[in-house]
């Protein structure tokens, strides 16, 4: 009997964890259930990360934190959106530095790689290795090693990573997210309307019909 109680307890805890994760993914992009609507031009102006497949009919703007586990969980959906014909996908950094100590540096590493033509590849690698660098006291050398894995020149990457330019680039996106009063990450906007991450793909497909 005790074994059955243990099994049921573990099962119940597992189900609860899955539910909490699902709720977290749907609510992190909003505040109190309220929907934010923003002019598309405000979301895309000055954006450095853009992918458009075919003729753009729907614009998706994503605010993410490279150290955020929920953002990592949502990344396969983001990849699908970037490949979907008719979609313009815009990425903006929104590092949650109060809870993710390496998020700002992580965003700077992404910017350095983008400047060298490997931004999306670096994003994929850093999400994949998220648990490896998130708790490091100083992740600089780890980010450099990732850049080298992508075939980027170490000295050039390190110089850009530590430059004022990457810091300002992250600051532009972060300031925009703060002005919009974003509650967390990932936050997605579809044609200017905030949509919970778990519903973005369905909403985009509906608009593309």
N, C-alpha and C positions, 0 to 999 in steps of 0.2 A: 504493500500500500504506500509506504513512504517513497518508494521509487517512482510510483505513478504521480505522487504529489510533486516530486522534484521535476519530473518531465513536464507536467502541466505548468509548473511555475516558470520553467525556462521558456516554454512555448509562449506563455502569456507575456513574458518580458520581451521576447523577440518581436511579437506582434505589436506590442506597445511602442517599441523603438522604431519600427517601420512606419507606424502611424505618425509618430512625432516628427520623423524626417520628412514625411510627405506634407504635413501641415507646415513645417518650417519652411520648406521650399516654396509653398504657395503664399506664405505670409511675409516672408522677408522682403518681398518687393513692394509691399504696401504698408500703410499705417492705419490701423484701426478699421480696415476694410474699405477705406476711402480710395477712390480712383483719382489719379492725377492725370490731367490732360495738358500737354505742353506742345507749343508749335514745333513742328518737325525741324524747322530751320534752326531753332534754338538748340536742339539736340545734336544736330549735325555740323553746325558752324565750327570751323577750326578743327574738326576731327581728323586725326592722322591715321586711324585704322578703319578702312572701308573696303568692303568687298561687294561688288554688284555682279550678279549672274544674269546675263541677258538684259532685257528692258525692264527697268525697275518699276514695279507696280505697288510694292509694299516696302516701307522703310522700318527696319527694326533697329532700335538703339539699345545697347546693353551696357549697363554699369556693373562692373565686376571687380572683385578683389582677388588677386592671384593666390592669396593665402587662405581664402575662404573655402571650407569644405563643401558648402552648398553650391558655390560657383563651379567647383570641380565636378560635382554631381550633375550640374546642368550643362556642362561643356559639350557632351555628345549631341545634345539638342542644338546648341549654338553652331556646331560644325555642320549639322544637317541644314540649318538655316542658311549658312554661307554657301552651300552647294545648291540651294533651291532656286530654280529659274524664276525670275521676276522679283527677287528679293535684293534690296540694298541693305547690307548689314554694317552697322557702325558700332565699334567697341570704344568705351570710355573707361578710364581707370577710376575706381572709387575705393582706395585702400582704407580699411577700417583700422586705423593705427591704435585706437584705444584697446582693441582686443587682439590684434594681429601685429606683433612687434616687427616683423620683417616684411609687411605688406608694401610699405612705401619703397623700400629697397628693391623688392621684387618687381614692382611696377617700373622702376628705373632700369632694371635689367631687361625687361621687355622692350622698353623704349630704345635702349642701346642696340639690341638685336634687330629691332625694326629698322633703325637707321642703317644697319648693315645688310638689310634685305632678308632677314630671317625671323621677323617678328612673330608670325603665326606659328612657326616651327618651335620657337622658344616658348611660346605660350603652352603649346601641347606638352612639351618636355617638362616645364615647371609644374604644370598641373599633375602630370604623371608622377613626378618626384616630390610632390608637395610635402609629404610627411618627412622627407629626408632633410629639407632645409628650413622648415617652419620654426623649429625650436632652437636653431643655432644662435649662438651669441653674436656671431658676425658671419653672415652668409656670403660675403663678397667672393671669396675664393671658390665657393661652391658654384656660384653663378658663372664665374669665369670658366670653370670646368665644363659647365653645360654649353657655354658658347663655343668652346673648343670642340666639343662633341658634334656640334653643328657645322664645324669647319670654319668658324670665324677666327680671325687673327686675335690672339690673346691681348697683345698690347693695345691694339686699336679698340677692342671691346672694353677693356678696363678703363681706357681714357674716356670713352663716351659714357660709360656707366657712372663714372664719378664726376661727370661734367655738370655744369650749371644748366645746360640745355635739357638734359633728361629730367632734372629736378623740376624745372619750370614746366616741362611738358606734362608731367604727372600732376603738377599743381593746377594747371588749367582745367583738367578733367575733374579733379577733386573739388575744386571751387564751384564748378558747375553743379556737381552732385549736391554740394552743401546748399547752394542757392535754391535748388529744387526741393530741399528738405527730405532727401531720400532717407528711408528708415533703415535700410540694410542692403545686403547684396545676396544674390543677384537681383537687380531691378531691370525689368524689360519694358520698353515702350514700343507699341506697334502702331505706326502712323500717328505717333504722338500720344496715344492712349496707353496708360500703364496697364500691363497685363501680368498676372502672376506667372512665374516661370513655368509652372506645370501646364499652363493653358496656351502658351505662346505659339507653339507649333500648330496646334489645331486652329487657332485664331488666324494665323497667317495663311494656312491652306484654305480657310473659308473665304478670306479676302481675295485669294488668287483665282477662285472659281469663275 
